[in-house]
């Protein structure tokens, strides 16, 4: 809450900025008001577009906003969240807004720091709202099945069947994101081994080392495969080098954490690499010594000498709050801080689901969430001390992925998409197609799936 003094200081600052943006005599060369000024609501944000000429001129754009239905230049400073933002370029995404509250926006321009020209008409009663309820079919990314979408080098990276790698760019010219995709070709088959193009299941990006890792199934018959971008081109995502995985089981996911890249897969497969180039293959096996020391039965270790275990099939891995979380068939949830020592978590179910994805969000409390088959989700507020609670969601089918944004979003077969703010109560929506992966990006959700389909919810 503003004190009298702090509110006075804030208003004085806005007044000074407003005077700066509007000073000058009638003889000054004042620019015209920006044209084609539009504001599009999103989730806790708006996207603002106009005919931006700053790239080819000295024009500097000033954005005015306030939480009001129809604020004007004369009174906007009287409303909550009044602010002047400069310089801005189109498209401009303004976040940190309150959903379900009306906002007003207008704009003017200056030549450099000179006097301001006329303002645009106020665009008022713009109301941000939660995303996830309505989905829009976006530009398809090829025609093959896509199994994973992520972000790398400022672009979207979607990977899938037949070795497909698709690179996406985003445009906000319409106020909602329109993705355009280009094929980065296919990853190279490993010489002398693959009879068909591989299935790609996961990707992870290291911005520090400028390296991206893709993992998958070499020929669809359970042979591990790893590729990395070698960074030798300015595109970074169009040249891939096959790496020696040193394991024979398909890898379904990879994540970057404190131990480097950790990939997980079938039959207890764990592959670890500090740089994404040289990999060491392990298998999960019971850690007898750790169990004895801790009077426990849930300790596992990644061992280079362990045999394949057909009962341990891990389908994805994420780094949540600095810890590796891997999930898989028959309710497997395991965590590790180093990729070597693992703990298997207890779940409250006699017939656990096959789990496909895990995430974390804070919505009034810390919530860890795993999703999978048969309309079951698994929730935990303190995995270090509590078992995971199974929650059956009536009507929910097989979920393939979950992401956190303003709410949890789970997507899966039959075009099903489900949102929840607490991971207990779920509301069904529909993406219109089978989805295999979902991510949160700039105030909305992006899902990819079968047939190269891409759906967005903003």
For each residue, the residues with C-beta under 8 A, 3 or more apart:
1:
2: 6 7 10
3: 6 7
4: 7 8
5: 8 9
6: 2 3 9 10
7: 2 3 4 10 11
8: 4 5 11 12
9: 5 6 12 13
10: 2 6 7 13 14
11: 7 8 14 15 77
12: 8 9 15 16
13: 9 10 16 17
14: 10 11 17 18 77 82 83 84
15: 11 12 18 19 77
16: 12 13 19 20
17: 13 14 20 21 84 86
18: 14 15 21 22 73 77 84
19: 15 16 22 23
20: 16 17 23 113
21: 17 18 62 84 86 108 110 116
22: 18 19 108 115 116
23: 19 20 115 116
24: 28 30 114 115 116
25: 28 115
26:
27:
28: 24 25 114 115
29: 111 114
30: 24 110 111 114 115 116 117 118
31: 59 109 110 111 116 117
32: 35 109 117 118
33: 37 107 108 109 117 118 119 120
34: 37 50 51 52 61 107 108 109 120
35: 32 50 51
36: 49 50 51
37: 33 34 48 49 50 106 107 120 121 123
38: 48 49 50 123 175
39: 46 47 48 105 123 126 175
40: 46 47 48 49 174 175 176
41: 46 126 127 128 129
42: 45 46 47 93 128 129 131 176 442 443 444 458
43: 99 128 129 130 131 132 405 406 443 444 458
44: 95 96 97 98 99 128 406 443
45: 42 93 94 95 96 97 128 442 443
46: 39 40 41 42 93 94 97 103 105 126 128
47: 39 40 42 91 92 93 94 172 175 176
48: 37 38 39 40 63 88 90 91 92 93 94 105 107
49: 36 37 38 40 90 91 92 172 173 175
50: 34 35 36 37 38 61 90 107 120
51: 34 35 36 90
52: 34 55 61 89 90
53: 56 57 59
54: 57 59 60 61 87 89
55: 52 89
56: 53
57: 53 54
58: 111 112
59: 31 53 54 109 110 111
60: 54 86 87 109 110 111 112 113
61: 34 50 52 54 86 87 88 89 90 107 108 109
62: 21 84 85 86 87 88 107 108 109 110 116
63: 48 84 85 86 88 92 94 105 107
64: 73 76 83 84 85 105 106 107 108 119
65: 76 81 82 83 85 94 103 104 105
66: 71 76 77 79 80 81 82 83 103 104
67: 79 80 81 82 98 101 102 103 104
68: 71 76 79 80 102 103 104 124
69: 102 104 124 125
70: 104 122 124 125
71: 66 68 75 76 79 82 104 106 122 124
72: 75 76 104 106 122
73: 18 64 76 106 119
74:
75: 71 72 78 79
76: 64 65 66 68 71 72 73 79 82 104 106
77: 11 14 15 18 66 82
78: 75 82
79: 66 67 68 71 75 76 82 104
80: 66 67 68
81: 65 66 67 97 98 103
82: 14 65 66 67 71 76 77 78 79
83: 14 64 65 66
84: 14 17 18 21 62 63 64
85: 62 63 64 65 88 94
86: 17 21 60 61 62 63
87: 54 60 61 62
88: 48 61 62 63 85 92
89: 52 54 55 61 92
90: 48 49 50 51 52 61
91: 47 48 49 172 173 175
92: 47 48 49 63 88 89
93: 42 45 46 47 48 172 442 443
94: 45 46 47 48 63 65 85 97
95: 44 45 443
96: 44 45
97: 44 45 46 81 94 101 103 128
98: 44 67 81 101 128
99: 43 44 127 128 129 130 406
100: 127 128 129
101: 67 97 98 127 128
102: 67 68 69 124 125 126 127
103: 46 65 66 67 68 81 97 124 125 126 127 128
104: 65 66 67 68 69 70 71 72 76 79 122 123 124 125 126
105: 39 46 48 63 64 65 122 123 124 126
106: 37 64 71 72 73 76 119 120 121 122 123
107: 33 34 37 48 50 61 62 63 64 119 120
108: 21 22 33 34 61 62 64 116 117 118 119 120
109: 31 32 33 34 59 60 61 62 116 117
110: 21 30 31 59 60 62 113 114 115 116 117
111: 29 30 31 58 59 60 114
112: 58 60
113: 20 60 110
114: 24 28 29 30 110 111
115: 22 23 24 25 28 30 110
116: 21 22 23 24 30 31 62 108 109 110
117: 30 31 32 33 108 109 110
118: 30 32 33 108
119: 33 64 73 106 107 108 122
120: 33 34 37 50 106 107 108 123
121: 37 106
122: 70 71 72 104 105 106 119
123: 37 38 39 104 105 106 120 126
124: 68 69 70 71 102 103 104 105
125: 69 70 102 103 104
126: 39 41 46 102 103 104 105 123
127: 41 99 100 101 102 103
128: 41 42 43 44 45 46 97 98 99 100 101 103
129: 41 42 43 99 100
130: 43 99 133 406 407
131: 42 43 405 406 443 444 445 457 458
132: 43 405 406 407 409 417 419 429 444 445 457
133: 130 419 427 429 457
134: 429 457
135: 417 429 430 431 432 447 455 456 457
136: 176 455 456 457 458
137: 432 433 453 454 455
138: 177 178 179 446 454 455 456
139: 178 179 180 181 454
140: 143 181 451 452 453 454
141: 146 158 166 168 179 181 448 452 454
142: 146 160 164 166 181 183 452
143: 140 451 452
144: 160 161 162 164 451 452
145: 160 161 436 449 450 451 452
146: 141 142 149 158 159 160 164 166 436 437 448 449 450 452 453 454
147: 159 160 161 199 200 201 202 436 437
148: 158 159 160 200 201 202 203 436 437 448
149: 146 156 157 158 437 438 439 446 447 448
150: 156 157 203 204 205 439
151: 154 155 156 157 205 439 441
152: 155 157 203 205 212 236 237
153: 205 210 212 236 237
154: 151
155: 151 152 167 168 169 237
156: 149 150 151 166 167 168 169 170 179 181 441 446
157: 149 150 151 152 165 166 167 168 203 205 212 237
158: 141 146 148 149 164 165 166 167 168 181 437 448 454
159: 146 147 148 164 165 166 200 201 202 203 214 216
160: 142 144 145 146 147 148 164 166 199 200 436 448 452
161: 144 145 147 164 197 199 200
162: 144 186 196 197 199
163: 186 187 189 197 198 200
164: 142 144 146 158 159 160 161 183 186 200
165: 157 158 159 183 184 185 186 187 200 214 237 240
166: 141 142 146 156 157 158 159 160 181 182 183 184 452
167: 155 156 157 158 181 182 183 184 235 237 238
168: 141 155 156 157 158 179 180 181 182 454
169: 155 156 179 180 181 182
170: 156 177 178 179 180 441
171: 174 177 178 179 180
172: 47 49 91 93 175 176 177 178
173: 49 91 178
174: 40 171 178
175: 38 39 40 47 49 91 172
176: 40 42 47 136 172 444 456 458
177: 138 170 171 172 441 442 444 446 456 458
178: 138 139 170 171 172 173 174
179: 138 139 141 156 168 169 170 171 446 454 456
180: 139 168 169 170 171
181: 139 140 141 142 156 158 166 167 168 169 454
182: 166 167 168 169
183: 142 164 165 166 167
184: 165 166 167 235 237 238
185: 165 238
186: 162 163 164 165 197
187: 163 165 198 200 214 225 227 240 242
188: 227 240 241 242
189: 163 193 194 197 198 218 242
190: 193 194 218 225 242
191:
192:
193: 189 190 218 219 223
194: 189 190 197 198 218 219 223 225
195: 219
196: 162 219 220
197: 161 162 163 186 189 194
198: 163 187 189 194 216 217 218 219 220 225
199: 147 160 161 162 216 217 220 250
200: 147 148 159 160 161 163 164 165 187 203 214 215 216
201: 147 148 159 215 216 217 250 251 252 253
202: 147 148 159 214 215 216 251 252 253 254 263 316 317
203: 148 150 152 157 159 200 212 213 214 215 254
204: 150 212 213 254 255 256 261
205: 150 151 152 153 157 211 212 213 256
206: 209 210 211 212 213 256 261 276
207: 210
208:
209: 206 275 276
210: 153 206 207 231 236
211: 205 206 228 229 231 275 276 277
212: 152 153 157 203 204 205 206 228 229 236 237 276
213: 203 204 205 206 226 227 228 254 256 261 263 273 276
214: 159 165 187 200 202 203 226 227 228 240 254
215: 200 201 202 203 224 225 226 245 251 252 253 254 263 265 271
216: 159 198 199 200 201 202 225 250 251
217: 198 199 201 220 221 222 223 224 225 250 251
218: 189 190 193 194 198 221 223 224 225 250
219: 193 194 195 196 198 223
220: 196 198 199 217
221: 217 218
222: 217 248 249 250 266
223: 193 194 217 218 219 248 249 250
224: 215 217 218 245 247 248 249 250 251 265 269 271 281
225: 187 190 194 198 215 216 217 218 242 245 251
226: 213 214 215 242 243 244 245 251 263 271 279
227: 187 188 213 214 240 241 242 243
228: 211 212 213 214 240 241 243 276 277
229: 211 212 236 237 239 240 241
230: 239 240 241
231: 210 211 236
232: 239
233: 236 238 239
234:
235: 167 184 238 239
236: 152 153 210 212 229 231 233 239
237: 152 153 155 157 165 167 184 212 229
238: 167 184 185 233 235
239: 229 230 232 233 235 236
240: 165 187 188 214 227 228 229 230
241: 188 227 228 229 230
242: 187 188 189 190 225 226 227
243: 226 227 228 273 276 277 278 279
244: 226 279
245: 215 224 225 226 251 263 271 279 281
246: 271 279 280 281
247: 224 251 265 269 271 281
248: 222 223 224 308
249: 222 223 224 265 266 267 268 269 308
250: 199 201 216 217 218 222 223 224 265 266 269
251: 201 202 215 216 217 224 225 226 245 247 254 263 264 265 269 271
252: 201 202 215 264 265 266 314 315 316
253: 201 202 215 263 264 265 314 315 316 317 318 326
254: 202 203 204 213 214 215 251 261 262 263 264 317
255: 204 261 262 317 318 319 324
256: 204 205 206 213 260 261 319
257: 260 262 319 322 323 324 339
258: 322 337 338
259: 262 272 274 324 336 337 338 339 340
260: 256 257 272 273 274 275 276 339
261: 204 206 213 254 255 256 272 273 274 276
262: 254 255 257 259 270 271 272 317 324 336 339
263: 202 213 215 226 245 251 253 254 269 270 271 272 279 317
264: 251 252 253 254 269 270 271 314 315 316 317 326 328
265: 215 224 247 249 250 251 252 253 269 270 271 313 314
266: 222 249 250 252 269 313 314
267: 249 283 308 309 310 312 313
268: 249 283 284 285 306 308 309 312 314
269: 224 247 249 250 251 263 264 265 266 281 282 283 308 314
270: 262 263 264 265 281 282 283 284 302 339
271: 215 224 226 245 246 247 251 262 263 264 265 279 280 281 282
272: 259 260 261 262 263 279 280 282 302 339 340
273: 213 243 260 261 276 277 278 279 280
274: 259 260 261 278
275: 209 211 260 278
276: 206 209 211 212 213 228 243 260 261 273
277: 211 228 243 273
278: 243 273 274 275
279: 226 243 244 245 246 263 271 272 273
280: 246 271 272 273 304
281: 224 245 246 247 269 270 271 304
282: 269 270 271 272 302 303 304 306 340
283: 267 268 269 270 302 303 304 306 307 308 309
284: 268 270 300 301 302 303 306 309 312 334 342
285: 268 300 301 303 306 307 309
286: 291 299 300 301
287: 290 291 299 300 301 341 342
288: 291 292
289: 292 293
290: 287 293 294 296 299 301 341
291: 286 287 288 294 295 296 297 298 299
292: 288 289 295
293: 289 290
294: 290 291 299
295: 291 292
296: 290 291 299
297: 291
298: 291 343 344 345 346
299: 286 287 290 291 294 296 341 342 343 344
300: 284 285 286 287 334 341 342 343 344
301: 284 285 286 287 290 340 341 342
302: 270 272 282 283 284 336 339 340 341 342
303: 282 283 284 285 306
304: 280 281 282 283
305:
306: 268 282 283 284 285 303 309
307: 283 285
308: 248 249 267 268 269 283
309: 267 268 283 284 285 306 312
310: 267 313
311: 330
312: 267 268 284 309 328 332
313: 265 266 267 310 328 329 332
314: 252 253 264 265 266 268 269 317 326 327 328 332 334
315: 252 253 264 327 328 329 354 355 356 357
316: 202 252 253 264 326 327 328 356 357 358 401
317: 202 253 254 255 262 263 264 314 324 325 326 327
318: 253 255 324 325 357 358 359 360
319: 255 256 257 322 323 324 325
320: 323 325 358 359 360 368
321: 360
322: 257 258 319 337
323: 257 319 320 335 336 337
324: 255 257 259 262 317 318 319 335 336 337 339
325: 317 318 319 320 333 334 335 358 368
326: 253 264 314 316 317 332 333 334 335 336 342 358
327: 314 315 316 317 332 333 334 355 356 357 358 370 372
328: 264 312 313 314 315 316 332 354 355
329: 313 315 332 354 355
330: 311 352 354
331: 347 349 352 353 354 355 378
332: 312 313 314 326 327 328 329 344 355
333: 325 326 327 344 345 347 355 358 370 378 383 388
334: 284 300 314 325 326 327 342 343 344 345
335: 323 324 325 326 342 343 345 383
336: 259 262 302 323 324 326 339 340 341 342 343
337: 258 259 322 323 324 341
338: 258 259 341
339: 257 259 260 262 270 272 302 324 336
340: 259 272 282 301 302 336
341: 287 290 299 300 301 302 336 337 338
342: 284 287 299 300 301 302 326 334 335 336
343: 298 299 300 334 335 336
344: 298 299 300 332 333 334
345: 298 333 334 335 380 383 387 388
346: 298 387 388
347: 331 333 352 378 387 388 389 390
348: 387 388 389 390
349: 331 352 353 376 378 390
350:
351:
352: 330 331 347 349 355 376 390
353: 331 349 372 373 374 376 378 390
354: 315 328 329 330 331 372 373 374
355: 315 327 328 329 331 332 333 352 358 370 371 372 373 378
356: 315 316 327 371 372 373 399 400 401
357: 315 316 318 327 370 371 372 399 400 401 402 410
358: 316 318 320 325 326 327 333 355 368 369 370 371 402
359: 318 320 368 369 402 403 404 408
360: 318 320 321 366 367 368 369 404
361: 367 369 404 408
362: 365 366 367
363: 367 407 408 421 422
364: 422
365: 362 381
366: 360 362 381 382
367: 360 361 362 363 379 380 381 408 422 423
368: 320 325 358 359 360 379 380 381 383 388
369: 358 359 360 361 377 378 379 380 402 404 408 423
370: 327 333 355 357 358 377 378 388 402
371: 355 356 357 358 377 378 399 401 402 410 412
372: 327 353 354 355 356 357 376 377 378 398 399
373: 353 354 355 356 376 398 399
374: 353 354 397 398
375: 392 393 394 395 396 397 398
376: 349 352 353 372 373 390 391 392 393 396
377: 369 370 371 372 390 391 393 396 399 410 423 426
378: 331 333 347 349 353 355 369 370 371 372 388 389 390 391
379: 367 368 369 388 389 391 423 424
380: 345 367 368 369 383 386 387 388 389
381: 365 366 367 368 386
382: 366 385 386
383: 333 335 345 368 380 386 388
384:
385: 382
386: 380 381 382 383 389
387: 345 346 347 348 380
388: 333 345 346 347 348 368 370 378 379 380 383
389: 347 348 378 379 380 386
390: 347 348 349 352 353 376 377 378
391: 376 377 378 379 423 424
392: 375 376
393: 375 376 377 396 418 426
394: 375
395: 375 428
396: 375 376 377 393 399 410 416 418 426 428
397: 374 375 412 413 414 416
398: 372 373 374 375 412 413
399: 356 357 371 372 373 377 396 402 410 411 412 416 418
400: 356 357 411 412 413 435 436 437 449
401: 316 356 357 371 410 411 412 435 436 437 438 447
402: 357 358 359 369 370 371 399 408 409 410 411 438
403: 359 408 409 438 439 440 445
404: 359 360 361 369 407 408 409 440
405: 43 131 132 409 440 443 444 445
406: 43 44 99 130 131 132 443
407: 130 132 363 404 419 420 421
408: 359 361 363 367 369 402 403 404 419 420 421 423
409: 132 402 403 404 405 417 418 419 438 440 445 457
410: 357 371 377 396 399 401 402 417 418 419 420 426 438
411: 399 400 401 402 416 417 418 431 435 436 437 438 447 449
412: 371 397 398 399 400 401 416 417 434 435
413: 397 398 400 416 434
414: 397 434
415: 430 431 432 433 434 435
416: 396 397 399 411 412 413 428 430 431
417: 132 135 409 410 411 412 428 429 430 431 435 438 447 457
418: 393 396 399 409 410 411 426 427 428 429
419: 132 133 407 408 409 410 426 427 429
420: 407 408 410 423 424 425 426 427
421: 363 407 408 425
422: 363 364 367 425
423: 367 369 377 379 391 408 420
424: 379 391 420
425: 420 421 422
426: 377 393 396 410 418 419 420
427: 133 418 419 420
428: 395 396 416 417 418
429: 132 133 134 135 417 418 419 457
430: 135 415 416 417
431: 135 411 415 416 417 435 447 449 455 457
432: 135 137 415 453 455
433: 137 415 449 450 451 453 455
434: 412 413 414 415 449 450 453
435: 400 401 411 412 415 417 431 438 447 448 449 450 453 455
436: 145 146 147 148 160 400 401 411 448 449 450
437: 146 147 148 149 158 400 401 411 447 448 449
438: 149 401 402 403 409 410 411 417 435 445 446 447 448
439: 149 150 151 403 445 446 447
440: 403 404 405 409 444 445 446
441: 151 156 170 177 444 445 446
442: 42 45 93 177
443: 42 43 44 45 93 95 131 405 406 458
444: 42 43 131 132 176 177 405 440 441 456 457 458
445: 131 132 403 405 409 438 439 440 441 456 457 458
446: 138 149 156 177 179 438 439 440 441 454 455 456
447: 135 149 401 411 417 431 435 437 438 439 454 455 456 457
448: 141 146 148 149 158 160 435 436 437 438 452 453 454 455
449: 145 146 400 411 431 433 434 435 436 437 453 455
450: 145 146 433 434 435 436 453
451: 140 143 144 145 433
452: 140 141 142 143 144 145 146 160 166 448
453: 137 140 146 432 433 434 435 448 449 450
454: 137 138 139 140 141 146 158 168 179 181 446 447 448
455: 135 136 137 138 431 432 433 435 446 447 448 449
456: 135 136 138 176 177 179 444 445 446 447
457: 131 132 133 134 135 136 409 417 429 431 444 445 447
458: 42 43 131 136 176 177 443 444 445
